[in-house]
Amino acid sequence: MDTPLRFDLLERMATLAFQVHEFDVATEFAGQLQSLALAHNDPLERARVLNLQGRILIEQGELDRAETTLEDNEQLARQIPHLFNPGCPLAQLGEIALARGEGEMAARQFHAALTLLSSAEGDLYTGIFVAMAHTGLAELALVDSNPAQARHELRQVLPYARLYLRRLHCLLVALAGLLLTPLPTTPTETAQSAATLLGVIAGLGERTGDTLSLFHQHLIAARTATAQQLLTEYEWQAAWQQGHAWTPAQAVAQAERWLAAETVW
């Protein structure tokens, strides 16, 4: 098998494995990928595998190890920016800071990542990290009680949510938080919309096996509890079940409609 094809297949298999949280499998494939990159002295593949290993560790909740791996990745990427964009590990470092509650650090890293990634507009690989940074900034805006800014950030995610299920998944988590922001005056209809989104998240996860990181799981649990407090059991179940049946295309269309609305919740 040609070496570039082996790189591609190993990376795809490792990515699919971590997305369903089969971490032993993901780590094994990533290790094979790392050995191949070192054997061929390929700096691009070395950078990609470090980025992947950082992601696997984030998904496991191993934030300290993920941070060290991604800092190494950023250092390598800054030596070869023509091959691998340093904004990719920076966006993931921002996620780590966000998960730790280090808002200022996360904001700096997300903004720095977007500046670097802007030079690779249109590249599908870097697009994942553009969406990641904007979603993270939306979550920070929600922490700061700034729904208008959160909505602006999520609008930037929509083009990537149409392409990547994981980016759609994370956008829906943030959008549910946006719909639930103005407590205690959240209208019942808005809380039902949030419940519908939470049903979508659960349904997509069950049908695809895509399991979000521990940080996002905590957000889902908190937002589920909030929506359930605002709704009767019947209202919650009806809205949740409706969303549970939606396809990704339906979810994107509804997210686009909500984000296009002029009302700031």
N, C-alpha and C positions, 0 to 999 in steps of 0.2 A: 504494500500500500504506500502511495506517495506520502512523504512527510507532511506537506500542508494539509492533506486530507486527514491524516492521523491527528494532527493538532485540532482540526475542526471537530472531528467526531468526539475526541476526548473531552473537549470543552463543552460540547453540547450535552454529552452524557452526564458530566459533573453538574452542569447547570440544572438539568432535569431532576437529578437526584436531590440536590439541596432544596429545590422548590417543593418537593414532597417530603422534605425533612428526613431523607435517608442519608444521614450525614456520613456514616462509615463508607458507603458507596461513593458519595461525592468526594470525600477526602482521598479515597483510593484512586479515582480517576484523575483528580487534581495532582496527586503525587506522580502519576505516570506522565502527565502533561509537563510537570516541572522537570522530570528526568529527561524527557525528550528535548525540552528547550535548552537545558544545560548541555546535553550531548551535542547539539547542533550549534551551540553558542549563538542562539537566536535572541537578541535583546527584546524584540517585540513580544515574542511568545513568553519570555520570562516576565515581562511586565503584565501581560494579560493573565498569566497564571497567578501572580501575586494578587492581582485585583480579584480574581475568582476566589482564591483562598481567604482573602479578607472577607468576602461576602459570605462564604460558608461559615466562618467564625461568627460573624454578626448574627446570622440566622440561628446559630446555636446559643446565642447569648454570651459568647466568650469575647466580651468587648475589649478587655485589655490585650489579649492576643491579636484580635482583629486590628486594633489600633497600631500595634507594633508592625504587623504585616503590611498594613496600608501606608504607614509612614515610610517603610522601606520601598514600597511601590512608588510612592510619590517621588522619593529621592531618585530612583532609577528613571522614572518618567521625565523628570526635569533634565536628565542627561540626554534623552532621546525624544524631545517633544515633537520632532518631525515624524516619529513613528508611533508614539503613544501619548495621548493627551493627559497631562497631569491633573486635569479637572476631574477625571474619572475616580481616582482614589480620594481626591479632596471631597467630592460629593459624599462618598461613603464615610469619610472621617466626620463630616457634618452630621450624618445619621447617628454616629456613635455619640457625639456630643449632645445631640438632641435626646437620645435615649437616656443619657446620664442627667438630663435637666440642665445642661450647660448652654443656656440659650444664646448668650453673646458669642461664645466660641462657635456654636453651630451656625449662627447667622454669618459670621465672618467666613467660615469655610464654604458655606453654600454660595455666597456671593463671589468669592474667589474662584470657585469651581465654575460658575456660570461665565465669568469673564474669560477664563481659559477655554471653555467649551464653545464659546461663540465663534472661535476661529475654525471650528469643524462643523459648522451648520450644515445639516443635511446628512451627516454620517449616521447610519443606523445604530452603530455600537455606542457612540457618544450620546446619542439621543436618549438612551436609557438613563444616563446620569444627569442630563438636563432635566428630565422629568422628575428624577429623584430629588434634585436640589429645589425645584419649584414646589414640590409636595412638602418637603421639609420646611421651606419658608412659609407655606400655608399653615402648617401646624404651629409654627412659632407665632404667626399672626393670631391664631386662635387663642394661644396662651396669653397674648397681649390684648385680648378682647378687641381685635381689629378685623371684623368680618369682611369689610370692603377689601382690605389688602389680601386676606385669605382667598377671597373669590378671584381677585386679579391673578394671584399665583396659580390657582387651579385652572384658570383659563389657559395658561401657558402649557399645562400638562395635557390638555385634551388631544392634540395631534398625536402624542405618543401613546395615550391610552387606547387609541384606535388600532395601534400596531402591536402593543405588548400587553398581555393579560395581567402580568404582575403590576404594571404601571396603572392599569385600570383599577385593579384591586385596591391599591394604595390611595388612588384618587378618591374612590368611593368611601373609604374610611374617613378621609379628611372632609369630604363633602357632608357626610353624616354629622361630623362634629360642627361644621358650619351651620347646618340646619338647626342644630340644638343650642347654638351659642347664646341667644338672649334670654336665658332663664332669669326669673321665673315667668316671663310673659310669652313664652313660645306658644303660638296658636296650635290648636289640636291638629289642623291640617298639615302644618309644618312638621310637627312631631311624627305624624303618620308617614310623611315623606322620608324622614330619617329612618323610621322603622322599615320602610320598604327597601331602602338602601342596605340596611343591615341584613335583610333577607337575601338581597342580591349577593352580598359578600359571602354569606353562608352557602348559598346555592352554587355559586361559582367554585368555591373551595371544594365542596363535596363532589362536584361533577368533574373537576379537572385534577384534583389532588393538590392544587396549589395551596400551600400553607404559609401564612405570613410570619414574619419574625416575632419574637416574644414581645418586643415593643409595640408592634401593631396589634398583637393579640390583646394586650392590656388596654389599648385604646378602644378596641371593639367591645371589650367587656364593660368598660366604663360608659361608653355611649349607649350600649344596650340597656344598662341599668337606668340611665337617665331617661331614655325614651319610654321604658316601661313605667317609670314613675309618672310620666305625663299622660299616659293613655290607659284606658280600661283594658282588661285582658282581651276582650273581644276586638277592640280597635288595634291593639298590638298584633294579635295573631292574624287578623285579616290583612293588615299592611305587610307584615313579615312574609306571609305565605305568598302574597302577590309578587313581591320582589324575588322570592326564592325561585320562582319559575322563569324569571327573565333570562334572555340570552345576553351575551356580551354586547351585541349590537343594540339591543333595547336599552341596556344600562348606559351605554355611551350617549345614545340619543337623549335620554332623560337627563343625564348629567349636563349635557350641553344646554338643554332647555333651562334647567335651574340656574346654571352659571350665567346664562344670557339675560336673566331677569334683572330688572333695574332695582328691585327691592333689596335693600341690605337688611338682613335679618338681625 
